[in-house]
Amino acid sequence: MASYYVKIVKNRLAKWIDYARFREDDRGACYYSNDYDRGLRQQEVVRALVDGIMSVEVLQKSIC
């Protein structure tokens, strides 16, 4: 059961990393992303990770 959740977390992290590193996709130049946009996405991913960690810590403290 635990290995199932580990796989889910790894898949989500891989998607977040892909999102943060995204520069250009197959749709063409009008969907190109510059370094500034990429930096904003990286900050967004870090904030989401921190928020997720904090919510887990709060839950653990309230249970114990």
C-alpha positions as CSV (number, residue, x, y, z in Angstrom):
1,M,0.0,0.0,0.0
2,A,2.8,2.4,0.9
3,S,4.6,1.8,-2.4
4,Y,1.4,2.7,-4.2
5,Y,1.4,6.2,-2.6
6,V,5.2,6.6,-3.2
7,K,4.5,6.0,-7.0
8,I,1.7,8.6,-6.9
9,V,4.0,11.1,-5.3
10,K,6.8,10.4,-7.7
11,N,4.4,10.9,-10.7
12,R,3.1,14.2,-9.3
13,L,6.6,15.5,-8.6
14,A,7.7,14.6,-12.1
15,K,4.7,16.5,-13.6
16,W,5.5,19.5,-11.4
17,I,9.1,19.5,-12.5
18,D,8.1,19.2,-16.1
19,Y,5.7,22.2,-15.6
20,A,8.4,24.3,-13.9
21,R,11.0,23.5,-16.6
22,F,8.6,24.0,-19.6
23,R,9.9,26.3,-22.3
24,E,8.2,25.4,-25.6
25,D,5.8,22.7,-26.8
26,D,4.7,21.3,-30.1
27,R,2.0,23.9,-30.6
28,G,4.4,26.5,-32.0
29,A,6.2,29.7,-31.3
30,C,3.1,31.5,-29.9
31,Y,3.2,29.1,-26.9
32,Y,6.9,29.8,-26.2
33,S,7.8,30.6,-22.7
34,N,10.7,32.8,-21.6
35,D,13.0,32.5,-18.6
36,Y,10.9,35.0,-16.6
37,D,7.8,32.9,-17.1
38,R,9.8,29.8,-16.2
39,G,11.0,31.4,-13.0
40,L,7.5,32.3,-12.0
41,R,6.4,28.6,-12.6
42,Q,9.3,27.4,-10.5
43,Q,8.3,29.7,-7.6
44,E,4.7,28.5,-8.0
45,V,5.9,24.8,-7.7
46,V,8.0,25.6,-4.6
47,R,5.1,27.4,-2.9
48,A,2.8,24.5,-3.6
49,L,5.3,22.1,-2.2
50,V,5.8,24.2,1.0
51,D,2.0,24.6,1.4
52,G,1.6,20.8,1.1
53,I,4.4,20.1,3.6
54,M,3.0,22.6,6.0
55,S,-0.5,21.1,5.8
56,V,0.9,17.6,6.4
57,E,2.8,18.9,9.5
58,V,-0.3,20.6,10.8
59,L,-2.3,17.4,10.4
60,Q,0.4,15.3,12.1
61,K,0.5,17.7,15.1
62,S,-3.2,17.7,15.5
63,I,-3.4,13.9,15.5
64,C,-0.6,13.4,18.0
